[in-house]
Amino acid sequence: MIKVNMDLLNIAYEKYKLKNGLEVILHHSPSLPLVSVNIWYRVGSANEKKGKTGIAHLFEHMMFQGSKNVPKELHFRYIQEAGGTLNGSTSFDRTNYFEKVPSNFLELALWLESDRMGFLLPALTQEKLTNQIGVVSNERLERYDNQPYGLAWEILSSNLYPDGHPYSWPTIGFMDDIKSYTLDDVSSFFKKYYSPSNAALVIAGDFQKEKIKDLVAKYFEDIPSQNSSSGESESSLNIINNKFEKNILIERDENVQLERIYLAWHSDKIYGQHDNSFDVLSDILTGSKSSRLTKHLVYDTEMAQDVSAYQFSGKYAGHYMIIATAKPGTKLNKLKEEILNEIENIGKNGVSEKELVKSKNLIKSSFIYSMQNLDVLADQLNHYNFYLNEPNSFNYDLKRYEEVTNESVKNLISSFLTRPFVELQIKPVNKK
């Protein structure tokens, strides 16, 4: 097994809070003349309501449309002309914005982020909103409605989670909801969630330690906090019991070339007791050419074009999915039978020590390799701060995988994968 030098993952940082509630996390690393600025707002699609979905993702787009002192399109231009990169992302649980720039352009990145945190609304116009509603609507059409198998996640989520659960709709939202938003809607959303007290700012890389706090205070400290929903309780998000009594089968005919089957079970929340074991199980089943399901279904029997397994875990719930695309002539029910037989086999007989060591080593090495990217490191500090309230949780995170055993893998199967599941079968149009 790979021996990890834990000192390499003991990331030094300083965390403090401004008077307006903004959390600041500093990680000084002068090895390269680069610095990453990474902001997490504690709002995602889970904070939406049925009939008002997609606004968290739409607002991510609006944040790049200019603010009081930054005209439309110039946020991108300023960073790119400085030789930097930038983007944003929205998940169920949070919204993230980030820039990576040469160290001498750090102040530019801080100014841009502070201007849209504090002064977005004065630049908000109906023209900008209409434009971005069109952009997001087209994104939904391209990535979901008109994409082969593109609605699978949405269908599975709406059946896995009961009506009204914050994970029961897609992050991008439903088309009718996206098109319905008004200036009042997005203004209210900004005032409720885009407050310094509902955000965490990570600055990682090569910066002047003696000046960095003054720079942060200069650009962020005078931004007033709104009546933010920081720390919104689970009860306010309508977290409903996820369990259902029997298997759910959904069959769909779509404009696809090959049949595909999805099996989805309720699993564990992020950093829950079984979350790590699900990751290891995924690798043992489909992580490489020699993994169990990949070897059997794709190479030995040639029943499947591909097969994958993964654990999704969020703040409020988790689910485990196995997806297989059938080769022509293979029945989806036969694929399902083979998949469930292997799960039952592992539940009874467990996995080998060799499989455990291989999977743990792959997870560790992939994780350590990814941390060489400054953007990823900064985002991971924010990730740990959000979910664990401890930015330096790298060693804790990896140690969870060392603790996975044959018995813990067997236990998660008996605890979760013997329960009712959602099955989605997608077949080419007019093919039964």
C-alpha positions in Angstrom: 0.0 0.0 0.0 1.2 3.5 -0.8 2.7 5.2 2.3 1.6 8.8 2.3 3.9 11.4 3.9 1.3 13.1 6.1 3.4 16.2 6.4 2.8 16.8 2.7 -0.9 17.0 3.3 -0.7 19.1 6.5 -1.6 22.3 4.8 -0.7 25.4 6.8 -3.4 28.1 6.8 -4.8 31.0 8.7 -8.6 31.4 9.1 -10.3 34.5 10.4 -13.5 36.5 10.0 -14.1 40.0 9.0 -16.5 42.2 11.0 -19.2 41.7 8.3 -19.0 37.9 8.7 -16.9 37.0 5.7 -14.7 34.0 6.4 -11.2 34.3 5.1 -8.7 31.4 4.7 -5.1 32.1 3.7 -2.7 29.5 2.5 0.8 30.9 1.6 2.7 28.8 -1.0 5.4 30.8 -2.8 6.7 27.9 -4.9 5.2 29.4 -8.1 4.4 33.0 -8.9 0.6 32.3 -9.0 -2.3 32.9 -6.7 -5.8 31.4 -6.6 -8.8 33.3 -5.3 -11.8 31.0 -4.5 -15.1 32.0 -3.0 -17.9 29.7 -1.9 -21.4 31.1 -1.2 -23.4 28.8 1.0 -26.3 28.5 -1.5 -27.1 25.9 -4.2 -30.1 24.4 -5.8 -31.0 22.8 -2.5 -32.0 26.2 -1.3 -34.7 26.5 -4.0 -38.3 25.5 -3.9 -40.5 23.5 -6.2 -41.7 25.9 -8.9 -38.7 28.1 -8.4 -35.9 25.8 -9.5 -32.7 26.8 -11.3 -32.2 30.3 -9.9 -28.9 29.4 -8.1 -27.4 28.3 -11.4 -28.9 31.2 -13.3 -27.5 33.6 -10.7 -24.0 32.1 -11.3 -24.4 33.4 -14.9 -25.6 36.8 -13.7 -22.5 37.2 -11.6 -20.4 37.4 -14.8 -22.6 40.2 -16.3 -20.9 43.1 -14.7 -21.3 45.1 -11.5 -21.3 48.7 -10.5 -17.6 49.4 -11.5 -17.0 46.5 -13.9 -18.9 46.7 -17.2 -20.4 43.6 -18.8 -17.8 41.1 -20.2 -14.9 42.9 -18.6 -14.5 40.5 -15.6 -13.5 37.8 -18.1 -11.4 40.1 -20.1 -9.4 41.6 -17.2 -8.5 38.2 -15.9 -7.7 36.7 -19.2 -5.6 39.6 -20.4 -3.6 39.3 -17.1 -2.8 35.7 -18.1 -5.2 34.2 -15.6 -8.1 31.8 -15.7 -11.6 31.9 -14.1 -14.9 30.2 -13.9 -17.8 29.4 -11.6 -19.9 26.3 -10.7 -23.2 25.5 -9.0 -24.0 22.3 -7.1 -26.9 21.2 -4.9 -25.1 22.7 -1.8 -23.0 25.7 -2.9 -22.0 28.1 -5.6 -18.3 28.7 -6.3 -16.3 31.4 -8.2 -12.6 31.3 -8.7 -9.7 33.0 -10.5 -6.0 32.0 -10.8 -3.7 34.8 -11.8 0.0 35.7 -11.7 0.8 36.9 -8.2 1.2 40.6 -9.3 -2.5 40.6 -10.4 -3.9 39.4 -7.0 -5.3 42.8 -6.2 -7.2 42.8 -9.6 -8.9 39.5 -8.7 -9.9 40.7 -5.2 -11.3 43.9 -6.6 -13.4 42.1 -9.2 -14.8 39.6 -6.6 -15.5 42.3 -4.1 -17.3 44.5 -6.6 -19.8 41.9 -7.6 -20.2 40.8 -4.0 -21.0 44.3 -2.9 -22.3 46.1 -6.0 -24.0 43.7 -8.4 -27.5 45.1 -8.0 -26.8 48.6 -9.4 -25.7 47.0 -12.7 -28.6 44.5 -12.9 -30.8 45.1 -15.9 -33.7 43.4 -17.6 -31.6 43.1 -20.8 -28.9 41.2 -19.0 -31.4 38.9 -17.3 -33.3 38.2 -20.5 -30.0 37.4 -22.2 -28.9 35.0 -19.5 -32.3 33.3 -19.3 -31.8 32.6 -23.0 -28.3 31.3 -22.4 -29.3 28.9 -19.6 -32.4 27.8 -21.5 -30.1 26.8 -24.5 -27.7 25.1 -22.1 -30.6 23.0 -20.7 -31.7 22.1 -24.2 -28.1 21.1 -25.3 -27.0 19.3 -22.2 -30.3 17.7 -21.0 -33.4 17.8 -23.2 -31.6 17.2 -26.6 -28.7 15.2 -25.3 -28.7 11.3 -25.6 -29.5 10.0 -22.1 -29.5 13.7 -21.0 -32.6 13.5 -18.7 -31.5 10.4 -16.8 -30.1 12.2 -13.8 -33.3 14.3 -13.6 -35.5 11.3 -13.8 -33.6 9.3 -11.2 -33.4 12.2 -8.8 -37.1 12.9 -9.0 -37.8 9.2 -8.2 -35.1 8.7 -5.6 -36.1 11.7 -3.5 -39.7 12.5 -2.6 -41.6 15.5 -4.0 -40.2 18.7 -2.4 -36.9 17.2 -1.3 -34.1 19.7 -2.2 -32.2 17.1 -4.2 -35.3 16.1 -6.2 -34.8 18.6 -9.1 -31.7 19.2 -11.3 -29.3 22.0 -10.5 -30.0 23.6 -13.8 -33.7 23.7 -13.0 -36.8 23.1 -15.1 -37.4 25.1 -18.3 -40.6 26.7 -17.2 -39.0 27.9 -14.0 -35.9 29.2 -15.7 -38.0 31.3 -18.1 -40.2 32.7 -15.4 -37.6 34.7 -13.4 -38.0 38.4 -13.0 -35.6 41.2 -11.8 -37.4 41.1 -8.4 -36.7 37.4 -8.1 -32.9 37.7 -8.8 -32.6 40.8 -6.7 -34.3 39.0 -3.8 -32.1 36.0 -4.2 -28.9 38.1 -4.2 -30.0 40.0 -1.0 -30.9 36.7 0.7 -27.8 34.6 -0.1 -25.0 36.8 -1.6 -23.9 38.3 1.7 -20.4 38.3 3.1 -21.7 36.5 6.1 -22.8 33.6 3.8 -19.5 33.3 2.1 -15.9 32.0 2.5 -12.9 33.5 0.7 -9.8 31.3 0.1 -6.5 32.9 -1.1 -3.9 30.4 -1.8 -0.5 30.7 -3.4 2.2 33.3 -3.7 1.2 36.5 -1.9 2.9 39.0 0.4 2.0 37.8 3.8 2.6 41.1 5.5 0.1 42.9 3.1 -2.6 40.3 2.4 -4.9 41.1 5.3 -4.8 44.8 4.5 -5.8 44.0 0.9 -8.7 41.7 2.0 -9.9 44.4 4.4 -9.6 47.1 1.7 -11.8 45.3 -0.7 -14.2 43.3 1.4 -14.5 44.7 4.9 -16.9 47.6 4.1 -19.4 45.4 2.2 -22.5 45.3 4.4 -24.0 41.9 5.3 -27.6 41.3 4.4 -30.1 39.3 6.4 -28.3 36.2 5.2 -29.5 32.6 5.4 -26.2 31.4 6.5 -26.5 28.1 8.5 -30.0 27.5 7.1 -31.4 24.5 9.0 -32.3 21.2 7.4 -35.9 21.6 8.6 -36.3 24.8 6.6 -35.2 22.9 3.5 -38.0 20.3 3.7 -35.7 17.3 4.2 -38.1 14.4 3.9 -37.6 10.7 4.6 -36.1 9.2 1.5 -37.1 5.6 1.9 -39.5 3.9 -0.4 -41.1 0.4 0.0 -40.4 -1.3 -3.3 -38.3 -1.0 -6.4 -39.3 1.7 -8.9 -39.0 0.9 -12.6 -39.0 3.6 -15.3 -38.8 2.7 -19.0 -38.2 5.3 -21.7 -37.8 5.3 -25.4 -35.4 7.9 -26.6 -33.4 8.8 -29.7 -30.3 6.8 -28.7 -28.3 4.1 -30.4 -27.7 1.7 -27.5 -29.8 0.6 -24.6 -28.7 1.7 -21.2 -29.7 0.8 -17.6 -29.3 2.9 -14.4 -29.6 1.4 -10.9 -29.7 3.9 -8.0 -30.0 3.3 -4.3 -30.1 5.7 -1.3 -26.7 5.8 0.3 -24.8 8.0 2.8 -24.3 11.7 3.2 -20.9 13.3 2.5 -18.4 12.2 5.1 -20.9 9.8 6.6 -19.9 6.4 8.0 -20.2 4.6 4.7 -19.3 7.3 2.2 -15.7 6.2 1.9 -16.6 2.5 1.5 -18.9 3.4 -1.4 -16.0 5.1 -3.1 -13.8 2.0 -2.7 -16.6 -0.3 -3.8 -17.0 1.8 -7.0 -13.4 1.4 -7.9 -13.5 -2.4 -7.2 -16.5 -2.7 -9.4 -15.7 -0.4 -12.4 -12.5 1.6 -11.7 -10.2 -0.1 -14.1 -10.1 -2.7 -16.9 -9.5 -5.4 -14.3 -12.3 -4.3 -11.9 -15.1 -6.8 -11.4 -18.0 -5.5 -13.4 -15.8 -3.9 -16.2 -13.8 -7.1 -16.7 -16.9 -9.4 -16.6 -19.4 -7.3 -18.6 -17.1 -5.3 -21.0 -14.2 -7.7 -21.7 -15.1 -11.3 -20.8 -18.7 -11.6 -21.9 -18.8 -8.5 -24.1 -22.4 -7.8 -22.9 -21.8 -4.1 -22.2 -20.2 -1.2 -24.1 -19.3 0.4 -20.8 -20.2 0.2 -17.1 -19.6 2.7 -14.3 -20.4 3.1 -10.6 -20.1 6.1 -8.4 -21.2 7.5 -5.1 -22.9 10.9 -5.0 -22.9 12.4 -1.5 -24.2 15.8 -0.5 -24.9 17.7 2.7 -28.5 16.4 3.0 -28.4 13.0 1.4 -26.5 10.6 -0.9 -27.2 8.0 -3.6 -25.2 5.2 -5.3 -25.5 4.5 -9.0 -24.4 1.8 -11.4 -24.8 2.5 -15.1 -24.3 0.1 -17.9 -24.7 0.6 -21.7 -25.6 -2.7 -23.5 -24.0 -3.9 -26.6 -26.4 -4.9 -29.4 -28.2 -8.1 -28.6 -27.8 -7.8 -24.9 -31.0 -7.5 -22.8 -31.0 -4.9 -20.1 -32.6 -7.3 -17.7 -29.6 -9.6 -18.2 -27.2 -6.8 -17.4 -29.2 -6.0 -14.3 -29.1 -9.7 -13.3 -25.3 -9.8 -13.6 -24.8 -6.5 -11.7 -27.0 -7.6 -8.8 -25.4 -11.0 -8.7 -22.0 -9.4 -8.2 -23.3 -7.1 -5.5 -24.8 -10.1 -3.8 -21.6 -12.0 -4.2 -19.6 -9.2 -2.5 -22.2 -8.9 0.2 -21.7 -12.6 1.0 -18.0 -13.2 0.3 -16.5 -9.7 0.5 -13.5 -8.5 -1.5 -9.9 -9.5 -1.5 -7.1 -7.7 0.4 -5.4 -7.2 -3.0 -8.5 -5.3 -4.3 -8.7 -3.2 -1.2 -5.0 -2.2 -1.4 -5.2 -1.4 -5.1 -8.3 0.8 -4.7 -7.0 2.7 -1.7 -3.7 3.3 -3.5 -5.5 4.6 -6.6 -7.7 6.9 -4.5 -4.7 8.3 -2.6 -2.5 8.8 -5.6 -5.2 10.5 -7.6 -6.0 12.7 -4.7 -2.4 13.7 -4.1 -1.8 14.3 -7.8 -4.8 16.6 -8.1 -3.6 18.7 -5.2 -0.6 19.8 -7.3 -3.1 22.1 -9.1 -3.4 25.4 -7.1 -7.0 25.9 -8.2 -7.9 22.4 -6.9 -6.0 23.0 -3.6 -7.8 26.3 -3.0 -11.2 24.8 -3.8 -10.5 21.8 -1.5 -9.8 24.2 1.4 -13.1 25.8 0.8 -14.8 22.3 0.4 -13.4 21.1 3.8 -14.3 24.4 5.5 -17.9 24.1 4.2 -18.6 20.5 5.1 -16.2 19.9 8.0 -15.5 23.4 9.4 -11.8 22.6 9.2 -9.9 23.7 6.0 -7.0 21.4 6.7 -8.8 18.1 6.6 -6.6 16.5 3.9 -5.1 13.9 6.3 -8.5 13.2 7.8 -10.0 12.7 4.4 -7.4 10.2 3.2 -7.4 8.4 6.6 -11.0 7.5 6.0 -10.0 5.3 3.1 -7.3 3.5 5.1 -10.1 2.5 7.5 -12.1 0.7 4.8 -12.1 -3.0 5.4 -13.7 -6.1 3.8 -16.3 -6.0 6.6 -17.1 -2.4 6.0 -17.7 -3.1 2.3 -20.0 -6.0 3.2 -21.8 -3.9 5.7 -22.6 -1.1 3.3 -24.1 -3.7 0.9 -26.3 -5.1 3.6 -27.2 -1.7 4.9 -28.0 0.0 1.6 -27.8 -2.1 -1.5 -30.3 -4.8 -0.4 -32.9 -2.1 -0.1 -35.4 -1.1 -2.8 -33.8 0.9 -5.7 -34.8 3.0 -8.7 -34.2 1.4 -12.1 -34.2 3.4 -15.3 -34.1 1.6 -18.7 -33.5 3.7 -21.8 -34.1 2.1 -25.2 -33.9 3.3 -28.8 -37.2 4.6 -30.1 -39.5 1.8 -31.4 -37.2 -0.9 -30.0 -38.7 -3.0 -27.2 
